[in-house]
């Protein structure tokens, strides 16, 4: 197991140097023998590193010369634009489109580029099944009873322990478990806002958040958002006195995959605290980073208990288990009251199963492999887009998460593209899903959480061909 981890670590480090431009096209890599000496690894492990980098099309072998950095075809794909939503807000929910997209879930032979979760083929299903059985045997009354109101103690302890990876310094008593991430977000929004209040979000923004805000009678202000660094802080500064709450996904948000730099996170936390505007931070994708280190959370820069940090294991481990949590800062009592009123208790068996999975170290092993798979998928997607999508197509540059944002020429309507793709048993997520305003009609989100195959490559090529004919 140690050798496997070392192989993945070395591969990821070299891949990161190539993607960041430190190693440039044509640069020669160390020989197999030199790699063995540098990392103290076997010849077979070193060869496996080079084979994996070749499979990602990052390097190429030249007989009698060694390995060299390949030309990165995707580098000619331009970066997607910074969003420019109206400052007056909007409330035009694309209800029919939302229904059409989510109706594709569960349909046989449908390729779901539209659903932002990791495929079951990428999840440790057999190990989770064993943990479920173990939980029913060890929990009191087989897990049929109610849990304490804050939630499973072991799960909260494991989550708190993992917070050290990003400087969170959480304690188990800081946490309240929930039935998934959306349940955590809804508790926070109910605790902080009332009908008629205004909430600020990213633009584009996950459609579930927009629907939740509208269902509560909130006014939504969408903030200009850069596809790499997240919201524009100057835009937030201009409207901060007009909002009652702010909800952000700073780490690899969907659909852009943007990740806010630490300095931006600090500035946002400071600005909102100054104006006494609570920040709901959704960190559901934080563990799915492609680089060498997990990004920090806004919560780690919070000194006033003003940040309510939410997350779940739905995107990394078990979507259907509904295991989420919130660290609500100074709003813990409000959250506990809402949980008591709306849920009473979390699901004992699934929460215990996930807690045990975390406790035995399997989660970290699973995450390493999942991150590598998603990073490879992202690379494959970009190469197909560069080769087969219409000229002028732009994309985001996610450094983690499950989403890739694609921006076409203005002449291409992705709602029409969705209708055309469905005829080929392919489902995409049109950009109009991610806003309450009249924007992103030429954009779409693609999930990179599917197992890569030649069939998947073919489906992406079909999408590119359909888009080209529309242009």
N, C-alpha and C positions, 0 to 999 in steps of 0.2 A: 504493500500500500504506500509505503514511503517513496519507493521508486516511481510509482505512478504519479504521485503528487509532484515530485521533482520534475518529471518530464513535462507535466502541464505547466508548471511554474516557468520553466525555461522557455517553453514554446510561447507562452503569453508575453514574457518579457521581450523576446526578440520581435514578436509580432507588433508589440506596442511601439518599439523603436522604429520599425518600418512605417507604421501607419502615421506616426507623429512627424515623420520626415527626418528624424535623426540619422537613420540609415536611408540613403537615397538610391534611386534607380541606378543599377550598375555597380553599386558597392559590393565588394567581395566579403563574404562571411567567413568566420573562422572555419578551419577544416574539422572533420569529424574527430580527429585525434586531439586537436587543440581544444575542442569543446569538452572532450573527456577530461583533459587535464585541468581546464578552468573550473569545471563544476564537480570534479571528482565523481564522474558517472561512468557507466559501462559503455562499451562501443555500441551495443544494441540500443541503449537508451538515447545516445547521441544521434544515431541513424533515425530513430523514431521521431526525434525533434525535427529533423530536416524533412522527413516524409510528410509530417503534419503541416509544416510551413509551405511545402510544395502543394499539398492538397488545398490550402487556402489561397493558392496562386500568388503568394507573397514572394517566393523565391523560385529560381530555376537553376537546374544543374547543367554545367557545361563540361563535356568530357575532357579529362586530363587537366581541368582548370579549377574545379570546385563549384561552390554555390554562390549565386549572385542575387541581389534584390531585383525582382521583376518590375517592369513598368506597371503601375497601378492604373488600370483602365478607368476605374471609377473616379479618379481625380479630375477627369474632365467633366463630371456631372456638377453643375453649379449648386451652390447652397441655396436652400429655400429662403424666401423673403421674411423680413421682420413683419409681424402682423400689425395692422393699423385699424383696430376696431373703432367704432364711433364712441365718443366720450359720453354720449347721452344714454347709453345702455340699449337694451332690446329685450323683447319677450316673445319672439317668433320661434316657437318650438317646432321643429320638423317632425311632428307626431307620426305622419304616415310613413316617412322615411325610416324613422326609428323602428316602427313595427315591421317594415319590410326586411330590414337588416337582421333583426333579432329572430325573425321567423325562420331564418335559414339555419339556426342552431338545431342540431339533431337530425337534420335531413340527410338521408343516405347519399353517399358518394359526393357530398358537397365539400369543396376545398375552402376552408374558412380562414381566409386572410383577414376577415372582419372582426374576429373575436380575440381580444387581447389577453389570452392566457396561454400558458405552456401546454402543449399537447400531452395527453396522458402517456404517450410513448417516451416522454422526457422526464417523467416523474417516477419515484421509487414505489410503485403501487403495491408490490408484493410485501415490501417491508412495512408499509403503512398498514396493510391488512393484518399483519402479525401484531402490530401495536394495538390495533382495535381489539383483537381477541384478548391480548394481554390486559388491556384496560378493563374489559368486562369481567375478567377473573379477579383483578386486584382491587377494584373500587368497591366501596361499601355498597351493598345491595345491587352489585353488578352495574353500577353507574346509573341506576334509575332514579336516584334521589337528587334533590337540589344541591347546587354548589353554594358556597358562601357568596354573598352579593358581589364582592370585588372580583371573584372568579377563581379558577384553579390556582392554588398556591404554587405548585411546582412549575406551572407554565409561566406565571408572573416572575418567578425567581430566575428561570432560564432566559426570559426576555431581558430582564434587568442585567443579567450577566453578559449577554451579547451586546448591550449598549456600550460596553467599553471599547468596542471596535471603532466607534465614531465619536467617542468623548461624551457620551450621554450621561454617564454616572447615575443611571436610574436605580432605584430600590424597588423591590417587589411591591411595597406599599404605595408607590407612586402610580401603580397601574390598575386598570380596570379592564377585564376581558369583555369581548363583544362577539356577536354573531357575524363575523367578517368585517372587512374594512368599511363598507358602506354603512353598516350599522353604527360603527364608531363615529363616522362623519355626521350621520344624522343626529346622534345624541348631542354632539358638539354644537351643531347648528341650532338645534332646539334649545339648548342651554343658553346660547348667546344672542339669538335673534328672534324677533317677533314679526308678524305680518306687517309689511310696509317698510321694513328696514332694508338697508342696502349692503350687498356683499360684493367684494372685489375678487375676481378670479383671473387666471391666465386666459389668453386667447391665442390659439384654440384651447378648449378645455374639455375634459372628459364629459361625455353627454350625461352620465349618471348624476354628476354633481349639478349640472344645469337643471336637470329634471327635478332633483331634490329641492333646489332653491325655489323653483317655480311652484312646486307643490306646497311650499311653506308660505307662499305669497311674498317672496323677497324680490327686490329689484336687483338685477345683476349688472355690474359694471365690469366689462372685459378690458383687461390691460394689454397694451402692446407687448409682444413677447418675441424675444430673439430665439432662433432655433438652437443656439448653442448655450447661451448664458441665461435664458429665462426672461422674466419680466423686466421691463425698463423701469428702473427705480425712480427716475425723474417723473414718469407718468404716474406712479403710485404717490409720489410726493404731492403732485398737483391735486389729487382727489381724496387724499387721506382724511381730510376734515369732513368729507361728505359720506363716509362709509361707517358702518357699525361693526363689521367683521371682515376679515380677509381670509381666503382659503387658497393655499398654494401647494403645488407638488414640486418642491425644489429639486428633487433628484430624479432625473430621467422621466419627466412627466409624459403622459400620453395625451395627444398623439405626437408631439414633437420629439420627445426624448431629451429635452434640454436639461442641463445640470447647472444650477447657479453656483458661481465661485463663492468661496468662503467670505470674501470681503462683501459681496452682495448680500449674502445671508445675514451677516452682522449688521449691515446697514438697514435691511428690512426690519429685523428684530428691534433695533434701536428706534427707528422711525415710528413703528406701530406702538411700541411701548410709550413713547413720548406723547402720542395722541390717544392713548388708552384704547386702542383698537385691538381686540384679541386676534391672534393668528392661529388658524387651524392648519396644521402642517400634515399633509398626507405623504408618508414615506413608504408607500407600498412597494416601490421599485428599488429602494436603496440598496438591497442586497444583490441586485443584478448588475453590478458594475463590471465594465470590461477592462479597466486598468488594474494597476497593482494594489490599489488601496480603496477601501470603502469611503465614499464621501461623507462628510459630517452632515448633521441635521441643524436646522435653525434652532431647535431646542437646546443644542449644546452652547448657544450664545445667549440664552435667555436667563436673565437674572431676577425677573419679577414674577415668574409663574404665568406669563402672558401667552405662552405658546402651548397649544394643546396638540400633542403629537399623536397621530393615528397611524396604524399599519395593520397588516394581516399576513397570513401565510397562503392567501389565495393565489398569488401570482408566482410563488416559488415552490409550493409543496402540494397543497390539496384544496383546489377551488371549492369543491362541494362540502368540505368539512366545516366551513364557516367559522374559522378561528381568527378572530381579530382582537385588537386591543387599543387602548388609548391611555396616554400619560397626560392627564388633564390639567396639570399645574394647580393653580389656585381655584380652579373650577371643579375640583373633584367631587364635592358634595352635591353639586347640581347634576353631575353625570350619574352618580350613584342613585339619586332620586329618580332620574329618568329611566335608568336600567330597571329599577324596582317596579316602576309603573308600566313599562313596556315589555319587559322580558322576564323579570324575577330572577332568572338564572341562565347561565350559558349552558351549552350542551356538554355534559360531564364526560362522556366517552370520547368524543373527538378531541376535546381540549386536553384530556389526559394522554391520549395517544400521541398528539403532537408534542406535548411536554416531554414524554419519554423519548421520542425521536430526537429531540434537541439534546436531552441529557446524555445520550450515549455517543454523541459525536457524529452521528450519521448525517445530520443536516449539513455540516460544513463540507463533508465529502460530496454530498449531492450538489451543493451550491457551486463548488469548483467545476464540476462537470457541466452543469447547466449553463453557467456563465460562458464557458468555452464554446458550448454548442450555439448559444445565442449570438456570440461574437462571430463565429464562423458563418452562421446564417446571414447576419447583417452584411458580411463581406460578399457572400454569394448573391444576395439580392441586389447590391449595388452594381455588381458586374453585369447582371442580366439587364438592369435598368440602363446602364451605360451602352450596352450593345443593341438592345432591342426596343427601348422606349423612344417616343418621338424626340426629335432634336429640340433642345430648349427645356427639357424636363429637369426639374430641380428636386433636391431631396434635403432632408435634415441630416445631421451628423451625430446621431446618438452615441454616447459613450457608455450606454447601459440601458436596461429596460427591455421592453417587448415590442416597441413600436418604431416604425419608419414612416415618416411623413413625405409624401410625394406631391409636388406642385407641377401641374401641367400648364401649357399655354392657356390663356383666357378663353380660347375658342372651344376647349374641351370641358364638357359638363359631366362631372363624375357621378351624378345621379343617373344620367342616361347610360354612362359606362357601367354602372352597377346593374341596370336592367339588361344590358347586353351580356355582361359576364355571367349572370344567373343562368342564361340559356346554355352556357358551357359548364354549368355546375360549379361556378366559382363565385364566391362572395367577397366583396371588398367593403370597406367602410368609407363612404363619401365624406368629404370634408365638412359639408353642411351640418353633419351630426354634432360638430364640436363648437357650435356657436349659436347664439340667439339672434344674430344679425344676418344681414344679407352679404355673406362673405364665404370664402373657401369653396365656392362652387366648382372650382377647377382643381381641387386638391383631394387627396384620399390618404387614409392611414392603412398600412399593411402590418399585420402581426408577423413577427419573426419567430414566433414560438412553435412553428411546425417542424417536424423532422425533415432535413434537407434530402432531396432525392432528384433524380432526373425528371420524374413526373412533376415535381414542384417547379423545377426550372421551366418545364414546358408550359405550365399554367401561367407563370409570370410572363413568359414570352407571348402567350395568347393575350394577356391584358395589354401589354405594350403594343401588339398589333392592332387590337380594337381601338386603343386610344389614337394610334397613328391614323387610322382610317377616319376617325371623327374629325381630326385636325384638317 
